[in-house]
């Protein structure tokens, strides 16, 4: 298991090597990126490596969303805007549009380079039999949502009588998918799946910067219609506490 610093250093090395290789091949996207931002970060400005890293992580975590934005092998305008936002390269043009032409052009090259670097990073992890922190969540989601690994999902379901998630407003898409898979919300309701209870408050969200939507906190129920949140009475709380203490 790689710690965060070790993983970042190794990933940056792969991105650097990818950029240098593309520069040697006279790849225009790499040339434009390095000319605009230089290869390495300056004191107060991120370099090309940092910006590719940001897009790589966004593509890795939101692969399904990016797949919807691809047409004929290229990102559509919505996808390019997402890349520009992730890399911090968008700016207003003279008409006041949110994204200027140059930013979208850089985004197209960034996306392509990030995809190459991501493939090489995953290959490196596999060759080294290593995992980074992102792998812990993304691999778990893949394991629990594939028909071929259904026995793993059933084994986890058999271990728990109920699944309770507090601070649900701070979960991301992958964590949500894992919870929904275990509780059966991702499929036709299974009696073998534990019921799911979610507790969250969008006003307390602290991870909006990493793309966690506050709409995540809409009430959700594994059975019947959504329920309205309310505080339990003291009698109910005491009864539940006694039940858990003796289980």
N, C-alpha and C positions, 0 to 999 in steps of 0.2 A: 504494500500500500504506500503510495507516494504522499508525502506531506505537500501542503499547498505551495510552499516555496520551491521544492524540488520539481514538482510538476510544472510550475510556471517557467522555470529556467529551461527545462528540457523542451517544453512546447515552443518557447521563444526561439530556441536554437533551430528547431524544425522550420519554423516560419522564416527565420533569417536565411536558412539554406535554400528554402523554396524561392524566396524573393531574389536572392543572388543568382540562382539558376535561371530564373525567368528574365532577369536583367541581361544575363549572358546570351540568352536566346532572343534578345531585343523585343521582348513582350511589351506592347505599348501600355497595357494596364499597369504593369509593374513600374515601368518608366515614369508614367504620370504620377503614380502614388509616391514614389521616392523623391521625385523632383519637387512635389508639393510639400511633403512632410519630412524628408530625409529618412534614413533607415532607422536610426535610433532616436529615442526621445531626447529633447532638450530639457532644460530645467523646468520650464513651465508649459511645454508643448509636447504632446504625444507624437511619437514617430510612426512610420509605416508598420513596424512590427506590432506596436500596441494596437493599432487600428485593425489590422488583420486578426489579431487575437480576439478583439471584441466581437467582430463579425463571426469568427469561427465558433465562439461559444454560443452566440445567438442562434446560429444555424444548427448547432448540435442539439440545443434544447428545444428548438421549435421547428424540427425537421418537417413535420406534417404541414405546418403553416406555410413554410417556404415551398413545399411541393405544390401547394395550391396556387402559388404565384408564378410558377414556371410555365411558359408556353413556348413551344418549339425550341426548347433548350435554353431560353433566356427568361430572366425575371421581368415581370410586367412592372408598370410604374409604381404600383402599391408596394411590391417587393423591393424595388430600388429605394424607395423612400424609407422603408424599414432598415435597410442596410446603411443608408446615409445617417439615420438617427443613431443606430448602434455604434457607428464609427465616429460620430460627432463631426461629420463633414458637411452637413447641410447648411445652407445660408439663403437669405432672401435675395431674389434678383431685383432688377430695377423696376419691375412691375409690381413687386410686393408678393410674388408667389412664394410659397413656403420652401420650394426647392429650385435652385437654379440649374441650368443645363450642365454646367461643369460638375456640380455635386453628383448628379445622377450618372454622369459618365464615369466618374471615379467609383461610384457605388457598383456599377456593373463589373469593373475590373476587380474591385475588392471582393465581391461575392465569388467570382471565379477563383481567385487566389485563395480565399478562405476555404473553399471546398477542397482544393488540392491539399492544402496544409492540414485540414481536418482528416482527410483520408490517410495521410502519412502519420499523423499523430495516433490515430486508432491502430494503424498497423504496427507502430512502435510499441504501444501498450500491449498488443497481442504478442509480439515477438519477445518482449521482456517479461511476459506473464505478470504485468503490473496493472494497477488500477489507480485512477485519480478519484477525487471526491465526487466529481460529476458522475463517474461510472457507477458509484454505489447506488444512486437513484435511478439513472437511466437504464442500467442493466437490470435492476429489479423490475422496472416497468416492462421492459421487453420480455423478461422471464414470465411475468404474471399475466401478460395479455396475448401470448401466442398459443394457438391450439396445440402445437407440438410439445409445449411444456405445461400442459394442463395439470399433470400430477403435482407439480410444485404449488400451483394455486390451491388445489384441493387439500394439500397437506397443511398449508397455512390456515385455510378456513377451519380445518378440524381442530386447530389449537386454541381458537378464540370463540367465546360465547357472544361477545359484543365488541364492536369497534367504536371507540370514542375519540374524536379528534378535537382538541381545544385549539384556540387561536387559528381557526381555519382560514381567516383572511390572509394569513401569511404563507399559505401553501402555494406552490407553483403548479403548472399543468401536469408535470410528471408525477408529483406527489398526489395530486387529485386523482389521476388515472389509477395509481396503485390502490388508493383507498376504495375507489369505485369498483375496481376489479375484485378485490377481496369481499366486498359487501354485495356483489352481484348487480350493481347498478349499471355496469357496462354490458349487461346481457339480459336475457329473460330471467326474471327473478328465480334464484335457486334457493330451495329450502335449506340447503347445507351451508349457505353463506350467513355470516353473523350480521345482525342488524347494525346499521351505521347511524351514529349520532354526531352531529357537527355543532360546534360552538364557535361563534366568531362575531366580530364587530368591525365593520369597514372603517370606522373612525379611529381604530387602534392599529391600522395597518402600518408596518414599519418597513415593508419591502417593496413599495411601489417603484423604487428606483431600478429594480431588477425585473420589472414587467409583470408583477403579480396584480391582476385586476381586482379592484374593490368589489366588482359585481360578483366575485366568488362567494360573497357572504349571503347571497340570496338563500332563503330557507330551502332545505331539501330533505326529503324523507324517503326511506327505502320502501315504505308501505303506505298506501293511501295518499291523500293530498298533503301538500306542505303544511307544516304546523307553525303556529305563531309562538315565538319565544316568550317565556315567562319564568319568573322565579318560582321555585318549589316552596311549598309550605314547610315549616319546621318539622312537622310530623312525617312528611314524605322524605325529607332529607335524612332524618334519623333512621327511618326504615331502610332506606337504600344503604346507609352506612353500616347498619347491622348485617345486611345481606352480604356486602362485600367483605366484611371482617370475618365472616364464618365460611366464606367460599374458598 
